[in-house]
Amino acid sequence: FQQFSDTGSRKEHVKITSEAKPGFLERLSETSAGMLMGLVTFLLAFYLLFTNEGRALRTAKSLDEGLSLVVPLDSIHSISQQNEGRLVHLAGALSTSKPLFDPSYGLSIHAVKLKRNVEMYQWVEYEDSKEYEEDGEIKKETKYSYNTEWKSEIVNSRNFDREIGHKNPSAMAVESFTAVSPNVQVGSFVLSKGLVDKIDDFKQLSLSHLEDPHADVTRGGDYFYHSDNPRRPEVGDLRVSFFYAGLSGDDPHLGSADKVSLQLYFCILQVLFPASKYFSLCSKVTVIARQRGDQLIPYHTKSGDVLEILYPGDLSVEEVFQKEHESNTMKTWALRAAGWLSMFVGISLMTRIFYTLVDWFPVVRDLVSVGLKAFALCVASSLSLLTIAAGWLFYRPLWALLLALLSTVPIVLARSRVPPKKQQ
């Protein structure tokens, strides 16, 4: 059964499907499959929690080792052979040998990365479903709505519930891409690929000073439109924007790029007058890596980690390693939470069979559901703490023992809430 309506540019329809209520054996079969998935999730949680603790402690030790060995460079414009193979710290403005081009739109800029982002005006389908029981059947009511939006990926309209009237093109005439400078330096030092990959603070490029590159392309704001009427686009129209990361200014001959943004002009002035505090728009970075000739490459610590660090701005050694410790802590707690959640979901799926066995009786079913959730919560918390303690055993045995004791608290609290059995 379907109902259709058209509200302006947004179209929608409702589809209602029904199926017989599954029998006990069918529900039991579905629960058994869920138990298998729960077991896999449960075992993966152990692996995630255990390896995460080892990774976190290894990273912390590597950072402490790096802090004790790092050598701040006095100058980024001279290479000292005394620092060959050592972990060094330096800060300075980025520079590239050649500008990055997009000849299709007459654009060039001195930056580490230039990204062309292409979006197409397309139909997008949204669905909102709800299930209910009626006349002994399970009915599902799904409302499908359609709207036109700018999307950077092709939306496959063949997967729509109703493609008629909502058909999208199968490809874009212009593709997105990211150009990366082949040679990126800070002073006299060349950055490794790993360090260049860390330069990802993209900012949108202003196109206000550029002319329309082609007769069939119109500039509007910071976009180039492939459209007859950018204010009222049609499905299939394109709009193109540009983003840059790691602005550099080692070459005063910018060609047409000097019209793109005044930031380039200030960047050149900063290179010419590095001590000036008024020209700070050129991208400045802080790097900690191993020096090999004029190359900055990864540094392998004795703890087994790799130090190859880059941050925007001018940071001291202490500030860099503090940020790295904070990042390590955040990652550790995020993976701990993911591990605990995986264990909770796994236990819930494995114990779901008890809920299925009593789902004929509403009151008993609700009580069992609450009990199973409480059980999963307590067991997941205890086993997570115990697994974390096992991960710390070889690094911090006293903390491991404390966590192992702490893992018994949820079980003790759960048992304390159970009323004592009446004496006969």
TIVO-846574 format. One record per residue (C-alpha): residue number from 1; chain; y, x, z. Coordinates in nm, 4 decimals, always signed. Last residue first. Example, Ala and Ser with C-alpha at 12.3 -4.5 7.8 and 13.67 -1.06 7.14 Angstrom:
REM TIVO-846574
   nr  kette     north      east        up
    2      A   -0.1060   +1.3670   +0.7140
    1      A   -0.4500   +1.2300   +0.7800
REM end
This chain:
REM TIVO-846574
   nr  kette     north      east        up
  424      A   -2.2614   +1.3062   +5.5605
  423      A   -1.9688   +1.5370   +5.5847
  422      A   -1.7012   +1.4647   +5.3313
  421      A   -1.6529   +1.7300   +5.0624
  420      A   -1.3238   +1.9110   +5.1036
  419      A   -1.0370   +1.7898   +4.8819
  418      A   -0.9707   +2.0105   +4.5738
  417      A   -0.6116   +2.1372   +4.5885
  416      A   -0.7168   +2.4658   +4.7481
  415      A   -0.9543   +2.5268   +4.4592
  414      A   -0.6707   +2.5234   +4.2051
  413      A   -0.4576   +2.7552   +4.4169
  412      A   -0.7461   +2.9983   +4.4565
  411      A   -0.8143   +2.9939   +4.0805
  410      A   -0.4472   +3.0511   +3.9973
  409      A   -0.4267   +3.3364   +4.2569
  408      A   -0.7342   +3.5284   +4.1404
  407      A   -0.5437   +3.7065   +3.8636
  406      A   -0.3088   +3.8538   +4.1237
  405      A   -0.5901   +4.0664   +4.2607
  404      A   -0.6580   +4.2063   +3.9127
  403      A   -0.2837   +4.2562   +3.8668
  402      A   -0.2650   +4.4672   +4.1828
  401      A   -0.5682   +4.6730   +4.0790
  400      A   -0.4148   +4.7407   +3.7352
  399      A   -0.0867   +4.8411   +3.8979
  398      A   -0.2756   +5.0964   +4.1072
  397      A   -0.4717   +5.2186   +3.8050
  396      A   -0.1667   +5.2900   +3.5875
  395      A   -0.2755   +5.4477   +3.2576
  394      A   -0.6546   +5.4179   +3.2423
  393      A   -0.6674   +5.0749   +3.4101
  392      A   -0.3582   +4.9320   +3.2403
  391      A   -0.5497   +4.7501   +2.9651
  390      A   -0.7999   +4.6221   +3.2228
  389      A   -0.5092   +4.4784   +3.4240
  388      A   -0.3820   +4.3008   +3.1135
  387      A   -0.7280   +4.1493   +3.0669
  386      A   -0.7359   +4.0319   +3.4300
  385      A   -0.3879   +3.8793   +3.3996
  384      A   -0.4917   +3.6937   +3.0846
  383      A   -0.8203   +3.5839   +3.2436
  382      A   -0.6392   +3.4328   +3.5417
  381      A   -0.3690   +3.2575   +3.3376
  380      A   -0.6172   +3.1227   +3.0828
  379      A   -0.8490   +2.9999   +3.3611
  378      A   -0.5690   +2.8181   +3.5444
  377      A   -0.4126   +2.6548   +3.2380
  376      A   -0.7474   +2.5620   +3.0833
  375      A   -0.8578   +2.3951   +3.4065
  374      A   -0.5286   +2.2068   +3.4395
  373      A   -0.5627   +2.0886   +3.0803
  372      A   -0.9247   +1.9838   +3.1394
  371      A   -0.8314   +1.7896   +3.4531
  370      A   -0.5498   +1.6018   +3.2807
  369      A   -0.7801   +1.5026   +2.9936
  368      A   -1.0607   +1.4065   +3.2320
  367      A   -0.8274   +1.1692   +3.4161
  366      A   -0.7078   +1.0133   +3.0909
  365      A   -1.0652   +0.9654   +2.9623
  364      A   -1.1808   +0.8121   +3.2919
  363      A   -0.9109   +0.5464   +3.2665
  362      A   -0.9659   +0.4829   +2.8923
  361      A   -1.3491   +0.4650   +2.8977
  360      A   -1.4960   +0.5188   +2.5517
  359      A   -1.3346   +0.8659   +2.5438
  358      A   -1.5935   +0.9878   +2.7955
  357      A   -1.8079   +1.2215   +2.5825
  356      A   -1.5143   +1.3211   +2.3630
  355      A   -1.3156   +1.4488   +2.6628
  354      A   -1.6101   +1.6630   +2.7731
  353      A   -1.6389   +1.7985   +2.4167
  352      A   -1.2806   +1.9235   +2.4293
  351      A   -1.3844   +2.2062   +2.6605
  350      A   -1.4070   +2.4652   +2.3803
  349      A   -1.0822   +2.3451   +2.2208
  348      A   -0.8877   +2.3655   +2.5468
  347      A   -1.0326   +2.7102   +2.6222
  346      A   -0.9188   +2.8400   +2.2820
  345      A   -0.5742   +2.6811   +2.3126
  344      A   -0.5195   +2.8433   +2.6545
  343      A   -0.6487   +3.1809   +2.5325
  342      A   -0.4234   +3.1717   +2.2263
  341      A   -0.1281   +3.0751   +2.4471
  340      A   -0.1970   +3.3665   +2.6829
  339      A   -0.2195   +3.6103   +2.3923
  338      A   +0.1017   +3.4799   +2.2322
  337      A   +0.2832   +3.5074   +2.5671
  336      A   +0.1572   +3.8625   +2.6111
  335      A   +0.2581   +3.9403   +2.2521
  334      A   +0.6149   +3.8228   +2.3202
  333      A   +0.6208   +4.0111   +2.6512
  332      A   +0.5249   +4.3385   +2.4829
  331      A   +0.7680   +4.2903   +2.1929
  330      A   +1.0551   +4.2302   +2.4343
  329      A   +0.9631   +4.5365   +2.6413
  328      A   +0.9343   +4.7593   +2.3334
  327      A   +1.2739   +4.6422   +2.2072
  326      A   +1.4291   +4.7157   +2.5480
  325      A   +1.2719   +5.0628   +2.5504
  324      A   +1.4053   +5.1263   +2.1990
  323      A   +1.7532   +5.0100   +2.3003
  322      A   +1.7465   +5.2467   +2.5985
  321      A   +1.6305   +5.5251   +2.3687
  320      A   +1.9297   +5.4766   +2.1421
  319      A   +2.1812   +5.4416   +2.4253
  318      A   +2.0590   +5.7621   +2.5919
  317      A   +2.0890   +5.9615   +2.2693
  316      A   +2.4444   +5.8361   +2.2154
  315      A   +2.5245   +5.5660   +1.9636
  314      A   +2.7630   +5.5577   +1.6661
  313      A   +2.6968   +5.2371   +1.4723
  312      A   +2.3943   +5.0882   +1.3006
  311      A   +2.0589   +5.1982   +1.4434
  310      A   +1.7873   +5.4204   +1.2953
  309      A   +1.4734   +5.5529   +1.4617
  308      A   +1.1725   +5.7368   +1.3238
  307      A   +0.9556   +5.8275   +1.6230
  306      A   +0.5831   +5.7985   +1.5581
  305      A   +0.3297   +5.7306   +1.8325
  304      A   +0.0223   +5.9240   +1.9390
  303      A   +0.1228   +6.0345   +2.2878
  302      A   +0.1756   +6.3883   +2.1603
  301      A   +0.4601   +6.2556   +1.9470
  300      A   +0.4697   +6.2437   +1.5664
  299      A   +0.8238   +6.2718   +1.4270
  298      A   +0.8916   +6.0793   +1.1045
  297      A   +1.1180   +6.2462   +0.8423
  296      A   +1.4821   +6.3524   +0.8095
  295      A   +1.5042   +6.5924   +0.5139
  294      A   +1.7487   +6.8818   +0.4699
  293      A   +1.4870   +7.1345   +0.5740
  292      A   +1.2408   +6.9355   +0.7804
  291      A   +1.4250   +6.7720   +1.0694
  290      A   +1.2325   +6.5133   +1.2691
  289      A   +1.3974   +6.1797   +1.3436
  288      A   +1.6693   +6.0131   +1.5498
  287      A   +1.9406   +5.8482   +1.3419
  286      A   +2.2694   +5.6780   +1.4273
  285      A   +2.4415   +5.4867   +1.1498
  284      A   +2.7892   +5.4344   +1.0100
  283      A   +2.8532   +5.1817   +0.7371
  282      A   +3.2068   +5.2159   +0.6008
  281      A   +3.4344   +4.9579   +0.7657
  280      A   +3.5657   +5.1963   +1.0339
  279      A   +3.8889   +5.3214   +0.8753
  278      A   +4.1489   +5.2999   +1.1519
  277      A   +3.9843   +5.5369   +1.4012
  276      A   +4.0488   +5.8423   +1.1851
  275      A   +3.8261   +6.1430   +1.2501
  274      A   +3.6298   +6.0968   +0.9276
  273      A   +3.9412   +6.1260   +0.7052
  272      A   +3.8128   +6.1638   +0.3485
  271      A   +3.4920   +5.9745   +0.4254
  270      A   +3.6880   +5.7112   +0.6160
  269      A   +3.9325   +5.6771   +0.3281
  268      A   +3.6424   +5.6138   +0.0899
  267      A   +3.5126   +5.3378   +0.3177
  266      A   +3.8581   +5.1794   +0.3355
  265      A   +3.8570   +5.1412   -0.0417
  264      A   +3.5031   +5.0035   -0.0443
  263      A   +3.5928   +4.7478   +0.2219
  262      A   +3.8629   +4.6115   -0.0089
  261      A   +3.5906   +4.4147   -0.1800
  260      A   +3.4592   +4.3389   -0.5266
  259      A   +3.7503   +4.4590   -0.7328
  258      A   +3.6719   +4.8243   -0.6622
  257      A   +3.3261   +4.7444   -0.7988
  256      A   +3.4644   +4.7347   -1.1500
  255      A   +3.4595   +5.1119   -1.1725
  254      A   +3.3829   +5.2704   -0.8357
  253      A   +3.5116   +5.6205   -0.9091
  252      A   +3.6014   +5.7263   -0.5523
  251      A   +3.2449   +5.8435   -0.4840
  250      A   +3.1118   +5.9062   -0.1324
  249      A   +3.1846   +5.5607   -0.0049
  248      A   +2.8759   +5.3961   +0.1380
  247      A   +2.7978   +5.0389   +0.2449
  246      A   +2.4565   +5.0159   +0.4080
  245      A   +2.3478   +4.6665   +0.3135
  244      A   +2.4681   +4.4464   +0.0276
  243      A   +2.4329   +4.0810   -0.0634
  242      A   +2.4898   +3.8988   -0.3909
  241      A   +2.4950   +3.5326   -0.4850
  240      A   +2.3579   +3.3448   -0.7852
  239      A   +2.3538   +2.9702   -0.8499
  238      A   +2.1126   +2.7989   -1.0834
  237      A   +2.0870   +2.4514   -1.2374
  236      A   +1.7357   +2.3079   -1.2782
  235      A   +1.8091   +1.9715   -1.1177
  234      A   +2.1730   +1.8883   -1.1855
  233      A   +2.4828   +2.0242   -1.0184
  232      A   +2.7889   +1.8104   -0.9463
  231      A   +3.0574   +2.0522   -0.8251
  230      A   +2.9049   +2.3312   -1.0356
  229      A   +2.9528   +2.1248   -1.3552
  228      A   +2.7920   +2.2648   -1.6685
  227      A   +2.5748   +2.4894   -1.4527
  226      A   +2.4582   +2.8491   -1.4337
  225      A   +2.6811   +2.9111   -1.1324
  224      A   +2.7959   +3.2512   -1.0014
  223      A   +2.8601   +3.2298   -0.6287
  222      A   +3.1131   +3.3715   -0.3799
  221      A   +3.3719   +3.0999   -0.4437
  220      A   +3.2893   +2.9400   -0.7778
  219      A   +3.2248   +3.1680   -1.0732
  218      A   +3.1065   +2.9990   -1.3904
  217      A   +2.8312   +3.1266   -1.6201
  216      A   +2.7761   +2.9892   -1.9727
  215      A   +3.0597   +3.1924   -2.1242
  214      A   +2.9435   +3.5060   -1.9525
  213      A   +3.0611   +3.7426   -1.6736
  212      A   +3.3154   +3.5000   -1.5198
  211      A   +3.5830   +3.7279   -1.3716
  210      A   +3.5572   +3.9093   -1.0411
  209      A   +3.8164   +3.9197   -0.7631
  208      A   +3.6681   +3.6412   -0.5473
  207      A   +3.3124   +3.7734   -0.5716
  206      A   +3.2785   +3.8696   -0.2053
  205      A   +2.9427   +4.0258   -0.1260
  204      A   +2.7339   +3.8636   +0.1429
  203      A   +2.6271   +4.0957   +0.4235
  202      A   +2.2806   +4.2461   +0.4689
  201      A   +2.1973   +4.4369   +0.7869
  200      A   +1.8710   +4.5750   +0.6451
  199      A   +1.8919   +4.9522   +0.6817
  198      A   +1.5530   +5.0014   +0.8484
  197      A   +1.3845   +5.0510   +0.5096
  196      A   +1.6084   +5.3546   +0.4533
  195      A   +1.4641   +5.5144   +0.7665
  194      A   +1.1078   +5.4634   +0.6473
  193      A   +1.1950   +5.5913   +0.3005
  192      A   +1.3198   +5.9170   +0.4530
  191      A   +1.6908   +5.9877   +0.4914
  190      A   +1.8473   +6.2951   +0.3291
  189      A   +2.0632   +6.5156   +0.5526
  188      A   +2.3834   +6.6874   +0.4379
  187      A   +2.6124   +6.4221   +0.5879
  186      A   +2.4025   +6.1126   +0.6336
  185      A   +2.2207   +6.0720   +0.3062
  184      A   +2.0555   +5.8119   +0.0853
  183      A   +1.8968   +5.9062   -0.2469
  182      A   +1.7005   +5.6556   -0.4542
  181      A   +1.9467   +5.3703   -0.3811
  180      A   +1.7618   +5.0419   -0.3373
  179      A   +1.7933   +4.7429   -0.5726
  178      A   +1.6749   +4.4046   -0.4453
  177      A   +1.5740   +4.1301   -0.6889
  176      A   +1.6078   +3.7598   -0.7535
  175      A   +1.5117   +3.6253   -1.0931
  174      A   +1.7113   +3.4457   -1.3631
  173      A   +1.5579   +3.1808   -1.5919
  172      A   +1.3764   +3.0326   -1.2925
  171      A   +1.0274   +2.8900   -1.3308
  170      A   +0.8235   +2.5651   -1.3228
  169      A   +1.1204   +2.3295   -1.3513
  168      A   +1.1209   +2.0450   -1.0944
  167      A   +1.0054   +1.6843   -1.1415
  166      A   +1.1252   +1.4186   -0.9002
  165      A   +1.1466   +1.1041   -1.1159
  164      A   +0.7697   +1.0833   -1.1469
  163      A   +0.6267   +1.3438   -0.9078
  162      A   +0.5204   +1.0939   -0.6390
  161      A   +0.3085   +1.2388   -0.3598
  160      A   +0.4570   +1.5752   -0.4446
  159      A   +0.2206   +1.8672   -0.5056
  158      A   +0.3063   +1.8773   -0.8751
  157      A   +0.6695   +1.9175   -0.7681
  156      A   +0.6119   +2.2861   -0.6963
  155      A   +0.9310   +2.3992   -0.5226
  154      A   +1.0378   +2.7285   -0.6808
  153      A   +1.1895   +2.9589   -0.4214
  152      A   +1.5578   +3.0264   -0.3491
  151      A   +1.6265   +2.6576   -0.2885
  150      A   +1.9491   +2.4581   -0.3390
  149      A   +1.8845   +2.0944   -0.2497
  148      A   +1.8045   +1.7562   -0.4065
  147      A   +1.6452   +1.4940   -0.1817
  146      A   +1.3173   +1.3071   -0.1698
  145      A   +1.1634   +1.0980   +0.1070
  144      A   +0.7984   +1.0247   +0.1763
  143      A   +0.7163   +0.7953   +0.4687
  142      A   +0.3571   +0.8138   +0.5813
  141      A   +0.1804   +0.5374   +0.7736
  140      A   -0.1708   +0.6238   +0.8803
  139      A   -0.4083   +0.3494   +0.9884
  138      A   -0.7192   +0.3984   +1.1998
  137      A   -0.9251   +0.0804   +1.1813
  136      A   -1.0645   -0.1573   +1.4426
  135      A   -0.8126   -0.4298   +1.3544
  134      A   -0.5210   -0.1908   +1.4048
  133      A   -0.5069   +0.1608   +1.5457
  132      A   -0.1997   +0.3773   +1.4903
  131      A   -0.1082   +0.6975   +1.3111
  130      A   +0.2387   +0.8325   +1.2312
  129      A   +0.3621   +1.0384   +0.9398
  128      A   +0.6984   +1.1761   +0.8272
  127      A   +0.7169   +1.3425   +0.4885
  126      A   +0.9844   +1.5419   +0.3140
  125      A   +0.9899   +1.6256   -0.0567
  124      A   +1.2449   +1.8594   -0.2131
  123      A   +1.3876   +1.8150   -0.5645
  122      A   +1.5588   +2.1204   -0.6988
  121      A   +1.8893   +2.3016   -0.7524
  120      A   +1.7799   +2.6594   -0.8062
  119      A   +1.8757   +2.9627   -0.6009
  118      A   +1.9021   +3.3268   -0.7056
  117      A   +1.9738   +3.6039   -0.4525
  116      A   +2.0659   +3.9441   -0.5951
  115      A   +2.0305   +4.2151   -0.3326
  114      A   +2.2090   +4.5489   -0.3355
  113      A   +2.0863   +4.8212   -0.1035
  112      A   +2.2133   +5.1630   +0.0081
  111      A   +2.5667   +5.0862   -0.1026
  110      A   +2.8249   +5.2013   -0.3558
  109      A   +2.8786   +4.8857   -0.5588
  108      A   +2.8417   +4.7670   -0.9156
  107      A   +2.8705   +4.4234   -1.0751
  106      A   +2.9111   +4.3179   -1.4359
  105      A   +2.6927   +4.0069   -1.3932
  104      A   +2.3948   +4.1055   -1.6083
  103      A   +2.4761   +4.4727   -1.5524
  102      A   +2.3704   +4.4566   -1.1854
  101      A   +2.4403   +4.8084   -1.0711
  100      A   +2.3954   +5.0265   -0.7633
   99      A   +2.6412   +5.3133   -0.7313
   98      A   +2.5208   +5.6736   -0.7498
   97      A   +2.4682   +5.9589   -0.5035
   96      A   +2.4661   +5.7549   -0.1844
   95      A   +2.6452   +5.8167   +0.1437
   94      A   +2.6010   +5.6702   +0.4897
   93      A   +2.8574   +5.7564   +0.7559
   92      A   +2.7570   +5.9605   +1.0587
   91      A   +2.5378   +5.9976   +1.3638
   90      A   +2.2832   +6.2620   +1.4524
   89      A   +1.9891   +6.3126   +1.6873
   88      A   +1.7129   +6.5658   +1.6204
   87      A   +1.3401   +6.5946   +1.6896
   86      A   +1.2383   +6.9483   +1.5968
   85      A   +1.0537   +7.0764   +1.2904
   84      A   +1.3391   +7.3071   +1.1863
   83      A   +1.6129   +7.2903   +1.4509
   82      A   +1.6796   +7.6645   +1.4515
   81      A   +1.7138   +7.6535   +1.0722
   80      A   +2.0524   +7.4856   +1.1161
   79      A   +2.1716   +7.2539   +0.8393
   78      A   +2.5479   +7.2049   +0.8071
   77      A   +2.7347   +6.8811   +0.7311
   76      A   +2.5895   +6.6701   +1.0120
   75      A   +2.7464   +6.8917   +1.2778
   74      A   +2.6755   +6.9567   +1.6460
   73      A   +2.3293   +6.8035   +1.6235
   72      A   +2.1820   +6.6406   +1.9336
   71      A   +1.8340   +6.7832   +2.0127
   70      A   +1.5591   +6.5434   +2.1236
   69      A   +1.2801   +6.6812   +2.3427
   68      A   +1.3043   +6.4952   +2.6768
   67      A   +1.4095   +6.1699   +2.5116
   66      A   +1.1206   +6.1974   +2.2666
   65      A   +0.8656   +6.2326   +2.5459
   64      A   +1.0098   +5.9321   +2.7272
   63      A   +0.9930   +5.7352   +2.4007
   62      A   +0.6336   +5.8437   +2.3430
   61      A   +0.5383   +5.7421   +2.6957
   60      A   +0.6918   +5.3967   +2.6468
   59      A   +0.5142   +5.3586   +2.3117
   58      A   +0.1772   +5.4486   +2.4642
   57      A   +0.2349   +5.2049   +2.7497
   56      A   +0.3212   +4.9203   +2.5113
   55      A   +0.0351   +4.9963   +2.2707
   54      A   -0.2212   +5.0106   +2.5510
   53      A   -0.0935   +4.6821   +2.6892
   52      A   -0.0974   +4.5163   +2.3473
   51      A   -0.4540   +4.6289   +2.2807
   50      A   -0.5872   +4.4332   +2.5785
   49      A   -0.3837   +4.1167   +2.5249
   48      A   -0.4556   +4.0897   +2.1521
   47      A   -0.8264   +4.1672   +2.1869
   46      A   -0.8748   +3.9173   +2.4684
   45      A   -0.6794   +3.6494   +2.2757
   44      A   -0.8986   +3.7080   +1.9699
   43      A   -1.2040   +3.6117   +2.1776
   42      A   -1.0494   +3.2770   +2.2799
   41      A   -0.9323   +3.2005   +1.9255
   40      A   -1.2848   +3.2600   +1.7924
   39      A   -1.4342   +3.0436   +2.0692
   38      A   -1.1807   +2.7687   +2.0051
   37      A   -1.2660   +2.7618   +1.6354
   36      A   -1.6312   +2.7159   +1.7268
   35      A   -1.5397   +2.4438   +1.9770
   34      A   -1.3345   +2.2656   +1.7121
   33      A   -1.6379   +2.2472   +1.4861
   32      A   -1.8323   +2.0940   +1.7736
   31      A   -1.5507   +1.8453   +1.8372
   30      A   -1.5643   +1.7290   +1.4747
   29      A   -1.9401   +1.6723   +1.5075
   28      A   -1.8920   +1.4786   +1.8319
   27      A   -1.6305   +1.2601   +1.6664
   26      A   -1.8739   +1.1821   +1.3858
   25      A   -2.1569   +1.1138   +1.6345
   24      A   -1.9372   +0.8740   +1.8337
   23      A   -1.8169   +0.6769   +1.5341
   22      A   -1.4970   +0.7312   +1.3413
   21      A   -1.2593   +0.4334   +1.3168
   20      A   -1.2770   +0.3094   +0.9600
   19      A   -1.0020   +0.4289   +0.7321
   18      A   -0.6535   +0.3117   +0.6480
   17      A   -0.3720   +0.4361   +0.4272
   16      A   -0.0092   +0.3243   +0.4307
   15      A   +0.2390   +0.4800   +0.1882
   14      A   +0.6135   +0.4503   +0.2343
   13      A   +0.8749   +0.5359   -0.0284
   12      A   +1.1925   +0.7384   -0.0392
   11      A   +1.4814   +0.8364   -0.2605
   10      A   +1.7939   +1.0212   -0.1512
    9      A   +2.0683   +1.0407   -0.4117
    8      A   +2.1906   +0.6917   -0.3233
    7      A   +1.9411   +0.5124   -0.0988
    6      A   +1.6524   +0.4170   -0.3287
    5      A   +1.3617   +0.2222   -0.1834
    4      A   +0.9897   +0.1949   -0.2518
    3      A   +0.7042   +0.0392   -0.0505
    2      A   +0.3425   +0.1434   -0.0994
    1      A   +0.0000   +0.0000   +0.0000
REM end
